[in-house]
Amino acid sequence: MQKIEAVGINVGPGSFTGIRACTTVGRVIAQQVEIPLVNVSSLKILSKIAKNQNAVVTLDARKGCVFVAVYEEEKEVVAPKLIKIEELETLIKNKDVTAICDNIIYNKLKEIRDGIINYEEDNYPLNEFLIKITYEKLKNSKNWAEDFNWAKVKPLYIQPPSVFGK
């Protein structure tokens, strides 16, 4: 453990329990070993599939909604947010944008246009994408202690779990 210099974690959006578990494990390791903890959105990780091109990344959020983020040449131009699935069509109609989604959303969008990528149909190296993004964030930071403090890293809860009601 003492050889680890930093930890990068997927903070979501995604499975409520999975994201909480991932964040907790990352925080414990970073605290105990006293190393930076780098948080990365699952949508940012998936955007790497587009290979530096413009991308709309979306995941099913249930109840007629999707999580979505927009990237232009890897720069986040629309931060991860929750929208109604009907709003997604206008974002992906542009053929100059790579649309990346999960299997559920793919089955709803495949009739709208060609070239939509279902990331679940292939074996993309998502772990390598996370490592590359973590490295880039560390490399571009001027203050690791402030930017990657384990105590500040929290799961990316865009949609509260249904237990909390509307």
CYANA upper distance limits for C-alpha pairs under 8 A (distance plus 0.5 A):
  1 MET  CA     33 VAL  CA      7.56
  2 GLN  CA     33 VAL  CA      7.02
  4 ILE  CA     33 VAL  CA      8.48
  4 ILE  CA     35 ILE  CA      8.25
  5 GLU  CA     35 ILE  CA      6.48
  5 GLU  CA     36 PRO  CA      7.86
  6 ALA  CA     30 ALA  CA      7.81
  6 ALA  CA     35 ILE  CA      5.81
  6 ALA  CA     36 PRO  CA      5.39
  6 ALA  CA     37 LEU  CA      6.55
  6 ALA  CA     38 VAL  CA      7.98
  7 VAL  CA     26 GLY  CA      7.12
  7 VAL  CA     29 ILE  CA      8.36
  7 VAL  CA     30 ALA  CA      7.20
  7 VAL  CA     35 ILE  CA      7.87
  7 VAL  CA     36 PRO  CA      6.84
  7 VAL  CA     37 LEU  CA      5.43
  7 VAL  CA     38 VAL  CA      6.57
  7 VAL  CA    134 THR  CA      8.38
  8 GLY  CA     26 GLY  CA      8.07
  8 GLY  CA     37 LEU  CA      6.38
  8 GLY  CA     38 VAL  CA      5.04
  8 GLY  CA     39 ASN  CA      6.47
  8 GLY  CA     40 VAL  CA      7.54
  8 GLY  CA    130 LEU  CA      7.40
  8 GLY  CA    131 ILE  CA      7.30
  8 GLY  CA    134 THR  CA      5.97
  9 ILE  CA     22 CYS  CA      7.33
  9 ILE  CA     23 THR  CA      7.32
  9 ILE  CA     26 GLY  CA      7.00
  9 ILE  CA     37 LEU  CA      7.99
  9 ILE  CA     38 VAL  CA      6.76
  9 ILE  CA     39 ASN  CA      5.78
  9 ILE  CA     40 VAL  CA      6.48
  9 ILE  CA    130 LEU  CA      7.95
 10 ASN  CA     19 ILE  CA      7.68
 10 ASN  CA     22 CYS  CA      7.59
 10 ASN  CA     23 THR  CA      8.08
 10 ASN  CA     39 ASN  CA      6.71
 10 ASN  CA     40 VAL  CA      5.54
 10 ASN  CA     41 SER  CA      6.18
 10 ASN  CA     42 SER  CA      6.14
 10 ASN  CA    130 LEU  CA      8.05
 11 VAL  CA     19 ILE  CA      6.22
 11 VAL  CA     20 ARG  CA      8.44
 11 VAL  CA     22 CYS  CA      7.81
 11 VAL  CA     23 THR  CA      6.83
 11 VAL  CA     39 ASN  CA      6.45
 11 VAL  CA     40 VAL  CA      6.38
 11 VAL  CA     41 SER  CA      6.00
 11 VAL  CA     42 SER  CA      7.21
 11 VAL  CA    154 LYS  CA      7.57
 11 VAL  CA    155 PRO  CA      5.22
 11 VAL  CA    156 LEU  CA      5.93
 12 GLY  CA     19 ILE  CA      6.39
 12 GLY  CA     40 VAL  CA      8.20
 12 GLY  CA     41 SER  CA      5.74
 12 GLY  CA     42 SER  CA      5.48
 12 GLY  CA     43 LEU  CA      8.08
 12 GLY  CA    155 PRO  CA      6.81
 12 GLY  CA    156 LEU  CA      5.60
 12 GLY  CA    157 TYR  CA      7.69
 13 PRO  CA     19 ILE  CA      8.00
 13 PRO  CA     41 SER  CA      7.26
 13 PRO  CA     42 SER  CA      6.56
 13 PRO  CA     43 LEU  CA      7.90
 13 PRO  CA     67 PHE  CA      7.70
 13 PRO  CA     80 PRO  CA      8.47
 13 PRO  CA    155 PRO  CA      8.33
 13 PRO  CA    156 LEU  CA      6.08
 13 PRO  CA    157 TYR  CA      6.82
 13 PRO  CA    158 ILE  CA      7.25
 14 GLY  CA     18 GLY  CA      7.87
 14 GLY  CA     19 ILE  CA      6.90
 14 GLY  CA     42 SER  CA      7.87
 15 SER  CA     19 ILE  CA      6.39
 16 PHE  CA     20 ARG  CA      6.73
 16 PHE  CA    157 TYR  CA      8.37
 16 PHE  CA    161 PRO  CA      7.59
 17 THR  CA     21 ALA  CA      6.61
 18 GLY  CA     22 CYS  CA      6.61
 19 ILE  CA     23 THR  CA      6.57
 19 ILE  CA    155 PRO  CA      6.71
 20 ARG  CA     24 THR  CA      6.59
 20 ARG  CA    155 PRO  CA      6.75
 21 ALA  CA     25 VAL  CA      6.69
 22 CYS  CA     26 GLY  CA      6.65
 23 THR  CA     27 ARG  CA      6.53
 23 THR  CA    153 VAL  CA      7.98
 23 THR  CA    154 LYS  CA      7.23
 23 THR  CA    155 PRO  CA      6.77
 24 THR  CA     28 VAL  CA      6.67
 25 VAL  CA     29 ILE  CA      6.76
 26 GLY  CA     30 ALA  CA      6.58
 26 GLY  CA     37 LEU  CA      7.35
 26 GLY  CA    150 TRP  CA      8.41
 27 ARG  CA     31 GLN  CA      6.45
 27 ARG  CA     37 LEU  CA      7.42
 27 ARG  CA    150 TRP  CA      5.76
 27 ARG  CA    151 ALA  CA      7.56
 27 ARG  CA    153 VAL  CA      7.97
 28 VAL  CA     32 GLN  CA      6.52
 29 ILE  CA     33 VAL  CA      6.46
 29 ILE  CA     34 GLU  CA      8.40
 30 ALA  CA     34 GLU  CA      5.85
 30 ALA  CA     35 ILE  CA      5.40
 30 ALA  CA     36 PRO  CA      6.61
 30 ALA  CA     37 LEU  CA      6.29
 30 ALA  CA    150 TRP  CA      6.53
 31 GLN  CA     35 ILE  CA      7.35
 31 GLN  CA    150 TRP  CA      6.81
 36 PRO  CA    144 TRP  CA      7.01
 36 PRO  CA    145 ALA  CA      7.43
 36 PRO  CA    148 PHE  CA      5.45
 36 PRO  CA    149 ASN  CA      6.55
 36 PRO  CA    150 TRP  CA      7.14
 37 LEU  CA    148 PHE  CA      5.52
 37 LEU  CA    149 ASN  CA      6.70
 37 LEU  CA    150 TRP  CA      5.71
 37 LEU  CA    153 VAL  CA      7.89
 38 VAL  CA    134 THR  CA      6.62
 38 VAL  CA    137 LYS  CA      8.07
 38 VAL  CA    138 LEU  CA      8.30
 38 VAL  CA    148 PHE  CA      6.00
 38 VAL  CA    153 VAL  CA      8.30
 39 ASN  CA    134 THR  CA      8.31
 39 ASN  CA    148 PHE  CA      8.34
 39 ASN  CA    153 VAL  CA      7.01
 40 VAL  CA     44 LYS  CA      7.30
 40 VAL  CA     45 ILE  CA      7.69
 40 VAL  CA    130 LEU  CA      7.76
 40 VAL  CA    133 ILE  CA      7.95
 40 VAL  CA    134 THR  CA      7.82
 41 SER  CA     45 ILE  CA      6.97
 41 SER  CA     80 PRO  CA      8.45
 41 SER  CA    156 LEU  CA      7.93
 42 SER  CA     46 LEU  CA      6.80
 43 LEU  CA     47 SER  CA      6.62
 43 LEU  CA     57 VAL  CA      6.42
 43 LEU  CA     58 THR  CA      7.62
 43 LEU  CA     68 VAL  CA      7.90
 43 LEU  CA     69 ALA  CA      6.99
 43 LEU  CA     80 PRO  CA      7.71
 44 LYS  CA     48 LYS  CA      7.47
 44 LYS  CA     69 ALA  CA      8.40
 45 ILE  CA    126 LEU  CA      7.05
 45 ILE  CA    129 PHE  CA      6.29
 45 ILE  CA    130 LEU  CA      6.35
 45 ILE  CA    133 ILE  CA      8.03
 46 LEU  CA     57 VAL  CA      7.38
 46 LEU  CA    100 ILE  CA      7.83
 46 LEU  CA    119 TYR  CA      8.25
 46 LEU  CA    126 LEU  CA      7.62
 46 LEU  CA    129 PHE  CA      8.44
 47 SER  CA     51 LYS  CA      8.28
 47 SER  CA     55 ALA  CA      6.76
 47 SER  CA     56 VAL  CA      8.10
 47 SER  CA     57 VAL  CA      6.75
 47 SER  CA     71 TYR  CA      7.69
 47 SER  CA     74 GLU  CA      7.79
 47 SER  CA    100 ILE  CA      7.84
 48 LYS  CA     52 ASN  CA      7.32
 48 LYS  CA     74 GLU  CA      8.04
 48 LYS  CA    129 PHE  CA      6.96
 49 ILE  CA    100 ILE  CA      8.31
 49 ILE  CA    124 TYR  CA      7.97
 50 ALA  CA     54 ASN  CA      7.60
 50 ALA  CA     55 ALA  CA      6.77
 50 ALA  CA     98 THR  CA      6.63
 50 ALA  CA    100 ILE  CA      8.40
 52 ASN  CA     72 GLU  CA      8.28
 52 ASN  CA     73 GLU  CA      5.16
 52 ASN  CA     74 GLU  CA      6.02
 53 GLN  CA     72 GLU  CA      6.98
 53 GLN  CA     73 GLU  CA      5.34
 53 GLN  CA     74 GLU  CA      7.57
 53 GLN  CA     97 VAL  CA      7.88
 53 GLN  CA     98 THR  CA      7.62
 54 ASN  CA     70 VAL  CA      8.15
 54 ASN  CA     71 TYR  CA      6.04
 54 ASN  CA     72 GLU  CA      4.80
 54 ASN  CA     73 GLU  CA      5.82
 54 ASN  CA     74 GLU  CA      7.75
 54 ASN  CA     96 ASP  CA      7.60
 54 ASN  CA     97 VAL  CA      5.51
 54 ASN  CA     98 THR  CA      6.53
 55 ALA  CA     70 VAL  CA      6.29
 55 ALA  CA     71 TYR  CA      5.63
 55 ALA  CA     72 GLU  CA      6.99
 55 ALA  CA     73 GLU  CA      8.44
 55 ALA  CA     97 VAL  CA      5.64
 55 ALA  CA     98 THR  CA      5.00
 55 ALA  CA     99 ALA  CA      6.24
 55 ALA  CA    100 ILE  CA      7.63
 56 VAL  CA     68 VAL  CA      7.50
 56 VAL  CA     69 ALA  CA      6.46
 56 VAL  CA     70 VAL  CA      5.08
 56 VAL  CA     71 TYR  CA      6.96
 56 VAL  CA     91 LEU  CA      7.62
 56 VAL  CA     92 ILE  CA      7.29
 56 VAL  CA     97 VAL  CA      7.17
 56 VAL  CA     98 THR  CA      6.71
 56 VAL  CA     99 ALA  CA      5.42
 56 VAL  CA    100 ILE  CA      6.73
 57 VAL  CA     68 VAL  CA      6.09
 57 VAL  CA     69 ALA  CA      5.99
 57 VAL  CA     70 VAL  CA      6.87
 57 VAL  CA     99 ALA  CA      6.52
 57 VAL  CA    100 ILE  CA      5.28
 57 VAL  CA    101 CYS  CA      6.34
 58 THR  CA     66 VAL  CA      6.80
 58 THR  CA     67 PHE  CA      5.87
 58 THR  CA     68 VAL  CA      4.87
 58 THR  CA     69 ALA  CA      7.22
 58 THR  CA     99 ALA  CA      8.35
 58 THR  CA    100 ILE  CA      6.81
 58 THR  CA    101 CYS  CA      5.36
 58 THR  CA    102 ASP  CA      7.68
 58 THR  CA    105 ILE  CA      8.13
 59 LEU  CA     66 VAL  CA      6.04
 59 LEU  CA     67 PHE  CA      5.68
 59 LEU  CA     68 VAL  CA      7.19
 59 LEU  CA    101 CYS  CA      6.07
 59 LEU  CA    102 ASP  CA      6.05
 59 LEU  CA    105 ILE  CA      7.21
 60 ASP  CA     65 CYS  CA      7.17
 60 ASP  CA     66 VAL  CA      5.19
 60 ASP  CA     67 PHE  CA      6.89
 60 ASP  CA    102 ASP  CA      7.45
 60 ASP  CA    104 ILE  CA      6.99
 60 ASP  CA    105 ILE  CA      6.50
 61 ALA  CA     65 CYS  CA      5.73
 61 ALA  CA     66 VAL  CA      5.09
 61 ALA  CA     67 PHE  CA      6.41
 61 ALA  CA     82 LEU  CA      8.25
 61 ALA  CA    159 GLN  CA      8.35
 62 ARG  CA     66 VAL  CA      7.46
 64 GLY  CA     84 LYS  CA      6.43
 64 GLY  CA     85 ILE  CA      6.24
 65 CYS  CA     82 LEU  CA      7.09
 65 CYS  CA     83 ILE  CA      6.01
 65 CYS  CA     84 LYS  CA      4.80
 65 CYS  CA     85 ILE  CA      5.54
 66 VAL  CA     82 LEU  CA      6.19
 66 VAL  CA     83 ILE  CA      6.06
 66 VAL  CA     84 LYS  CA      6.71
 66 VAL  CA     85 ILE  CA      6.25
 67 PHE  CA     80 PRO  CA      7.03
 67 PHE  CA     81 LYS  CA      6.05
 67 PHE  CA     82 LEU  CA      5.16
 67 PHE  CA     83 ILE  CA      7.03
 67 PHE  CA    158 ILE  CA      8.37
 68 VAL  CA     79 ALA  CA      8.39
 68 VAL  CA     80 PRO  CA      5.91
 68 VAL  CA     81 LYS  CA      6.06
 68 VAL  CA     82 LEU  CA      6.86
 68 VAL  CA     83 ILE  CA      7.70
 69 ALA  CA     76 GLU  CA      7.90
 69 ALA  CA     77 VAL  CA      8.25
 69 ALA  CA     78 VAL  CA      5.76
 69 ALA  CA     79 ALA  CA      5.80
 69 ALA  CA     80 PRO  CA      4.97
 69 ALA  CA     81 LYS  CA      7.10
 70 VAL  CA     76 GLU  CA      6.54
 70 VAL  CA     77 VAL  CA      6.13
 70 VAL  CA     78 VAL  CA      5.32
 70 VAL  CA     79 ALA  CA      7.44
 70 VAL  CA     80 PRO  CA      8.34
 71 TYR  CA     75 LYS  CA      5.73
 71 TYR  CA     76 GLU  CA      4.96
 71 TYR  CA     77 VAL  CA      5.96
 71 TYR  CA     78 VAL  CA      7.43
 72 GLU  CA     76 GLU  CA      7.01
 72 GLU  CA     77 VAL  CA      7.08
 80 PRO  CA    158 ILE  CA      8.25
 81 LYS  CA    158 ILE  CA      6.76
 82 LEU  CA    158 ILE  CA      6.96
 82 LEU  CA    159 GLN  CA      7.54
 83 ILE  CA     87 GLU  CA      7.11
 83 ILE  CA     88 LEU  CA      8.04
 84 LYS  CA     88 LEU  CA      7.69
 85 ILE  CA     89 GLU  CA      8.11
 87 GLU  CA     91 LEU  CA      7.82
 88 LEU  CA     92 ILE  CA      7.01
 89 GLU  CA     93 LYS  CA      6.56
 89 GLU  CA    109 LEU  CA      8.25
 89 GLU  CA    112 ILE  CA      7.99
 90 THR  CA     94 ASN  CA      8.34
 92 ILE  CA     97 VAL  CA      7.24
 92 ILE  CA     98 THR  CA      8.29
 92 ILE  CA     99 ALA  CA      6.58
 93 LYS  CA    112 ILE  CA      7.97
 93 LYS  CA    113 ARG  CA      7.46
 98 THR  CA    115 GLY  CA      8.04
 98 THR  CA    116 ILE  CA      7.39
 98 THR  CA    117 ILE  CA      8.09
 99 ALA  CA    115 GLY  CA      8.01
 99 ALA  CA    116 ILE  CA      5.55
 99 ALA  CA    117 ILE  CA      6.55
100 ILE  CA    116 ILE  CA      6.60
100 ILE  CA    117 ILE  CA      5.22
100 ILE  CA    118 ASN  CA      6.52
100 ILE  CA    119 TYR  CA      7.10
101 CYS  CA    105 ILE  CA      6.54
101 CYS  CA    106 TYR  CA      6.48
101 CYS  CA    116 ILE  CA      8.09
101 CYS  CA    117 ILE  CA      6.76
101 CYS  CA    118 ASN  CA      5.67
101 CYS  CA    119 TYR  CA      6.68
102 ASP  CA    106 TYR  CA      6.50
102 ASP  CA    118 ASN  CA      5.84
102 ASP  CA    119 TYR  CA      6.39
102 ASP  CA    120 GLU  CA      6.49
103 ASN  CA    107 ASN  CA      6.76
103 ASN  CA    118 ASN  CA      6.32
103 ASN  CA    119 TYR  CA      8.07
103 ASN  CA    120 GLU  CA      6.67
103 ASN  CA    121 GLU  CA      8.22
104 ILE  CA    108 LYS  CA      7.29
105 ILE  CA    109 LEU  CA      6.66
106 TYR  CA    110 LYS  CA      6.15
106 TYR  CA    116 ILE  CA      7.66
106 TYR  CA    117 ILE  CA      8.06
106 TYR  CA    118 ASN  CA      6.40
109 LEU  CA    113 ARG  CA      7.79
109 LEU  CA    116 ILE  CA      8.32
110 LYS  CA    114 ASP  CA      7.18
110 LYS  CA    116 ILE  CA      7.15
118 ASN  CA    122 ASP  CA      8.18
119 TYR  CA    123 ASN  CA      8.21
119 TYR  CA    124 TYR  CA      7.59
125 PRO  CA    129 PHE  CA      6.94
126 LEU  CA    130 LEU  CA      6.73
127 ASN  CA    131 ILE  CA      6.82
128 GLU  CA    132 LYS  CA      6.69
129 PHE  CA    133 ILE  CA      6.67
130 LEU  CA    134 THR  CA      6.53
131 ILE  CA    135 TYR  CA      6.61
132 LYS  CA    136 GLU  CA      6.69
133 ILE  CA    137 LYS  CA      6.65
134 THR  CA    138 LEU  CA      6.72
135 TYR  CA    139 LYS  CA      6.52
136 GLU  CA    140 ASN  CA      6.57
137 LYS  CA    141 SER  CA      6.66
138 LEU  CA    144 TRP  CA      7.56
141 SER  CA    147 ASP  CA      7.63
143 ASN  CA    147 ASP  CA      6.48
144 TRP  CA    148 PHE  CA      5.90
144 TRP  CA    149 ASN  CA      7.98
145 ALA  CA    149 ASN  CA      6.13
148 PHE  CA    152 LYS  CA      8.07
148 PHE  CA    153 VAL  CA      8.12
149 ASN  CA    153 VAL  CA      7.50
160 PRO  CA    164 PHE  CA      7.18
161 PRO  CA    165 GLY  CA      8.20
162 SER  CA    166 LYS  CA      7.80
